[in-house]
Amino acid sequence: MGAPLSRGRYVCEGVYSFADGTLIVAGLSRFTAPTSSAAVTGGTGAYANARGTLASKTTKTGEDVIVTLVG
C-alpha cells in the first residue's frame, strides 16, 4: 500500500486574472503544507513575458499571496 495522498507532492499550475492581463504560475506543493512557492512563467497584457516568484501562506483568515516580478 502506498503513502496517503496528504503526503504526496503535486504539480500545480494557476492563472491569476486582472483587469489589465493575466499572470501564469507553476510550482510543486503538498495539500497539507501551510506554505508553497511557484515560478511566474509568463502572462498576457500588462504582464506579457512576466517572470518572478509567488509565495503563498495559509493563515487563520485565509491565504496570503505575494508575487514578486523581476525584470
C-alpha positions in Angstrom: 0.0 0.0 0.0 1.3 3.5 -0.9 1.6 6.6 1.2 -1.5 8.6 1.9 -2.4 11.4 -0.6 -1.7 14.0 2.1 2.0 13.1 1.9 2.2 13.4 -1.9 3.7 16.3 -3.8 1.7 17.8 -6.7 2.4 20.0 -9.7 0.2 23.0 -9.5 -0.5 25.5 -12.3 -2.5 28.6 -12.0 -3.7 31.7 -13.8 -4.4 35.0 -11.9 -6.7 37.2 -13.9 -6.6 41.0 -13.5 -8.2 43.9 -15.5 -5.0 44.6 -17.4 -3.9 41.0 -18.1 -3.1 37.6 -16.5 -0.2 36.0 -14.7 0.6 32.3 -15.2 2.4 30.4 -12.4 3.6 26.8 -11.8 5.1 25.0 -8.8 5.3 22.0 -6.6 3.1 21.7 -3.5 1.5 19.5 -0.9 -2.1 19.6 0.2 -1.2 19.9 3.8 1.6 22.4 3.5 0.9 25.8 5.1 3.3 27.5 2.6 4.1 27.0 -1.0 6.0 28.7 -3.8 5.8 28.8 -7.5 7.5 30.4 -10.5 5.8 33.1 -12.6 6.2 31.6 -16.0 4.5 34.3 -18.2 1.5 36.4 -18.7 -0.6 38.4 -21.0 -1.4 42.1 -21.5 0.5 44.2 -19.0 2.1 41.0 -17.7 3.4 39.7 -21.1 6.6 37.8 -20.7 6.4 38.2 -16.9 9.0 36.3 -14.7 9.3 36.1 -11.0 8.1 34.1 -8.0 4.9 33.5 -6.0 4.8 32.8 -2.3 1.6 31.6 -0.6 0.9 31.1 3.1 -2.3 29.8 4.6 -3.4 31.8 7.6 -6.4 31.6 10.0 -8.2 34.3 7.9 -7.5 32.8 4.5 -4.5 32.8 2.2 -1.8 35.5 1.8 -0.2 35.5 -1.7 2.9 37.6 -2.5 4.0 37.9 -6.2 7.5 39.3 -6.9 8.1 40.2 -10.6 11.7 40.7 -11.9 13.0 42.5 -15.0 
